[in-house]
């Protein structure tokens, strides 16, 4: 029997903090429609993700994948850096 492949959710967002060791905070933006007024609202969710090589910098656009809980509120792992942020 072949093992069933687990479908894990993927998220794409911007790194807003990399001050922790092997952890980055990523802001994921999504659009939702207001149920009454039908206006499109932008919602932001901050997620902590595991960055094994400490390679992400602030402003980078990264792709994350859902994984087992690594700490109390870290349940994602950085898979790849899609684009580098500006170096200010």
Secondary structure as GFF3:
##gff-version 3
##sequence-region A 1 88
A	DSSP	beta_strand	10	17	.	.	.	ID=ss1
A	DSSP	beta_strand	23	33	.	.	.	ID=ss2
A	DSSP	beta_strand	40	50	.	.	.	ID=ss3
A	DSSP	beta_strand	61	66	.	.	.	ID=ss4
A	DSSP	beta_strand	74	83	.	.	.	ID=ss5
###
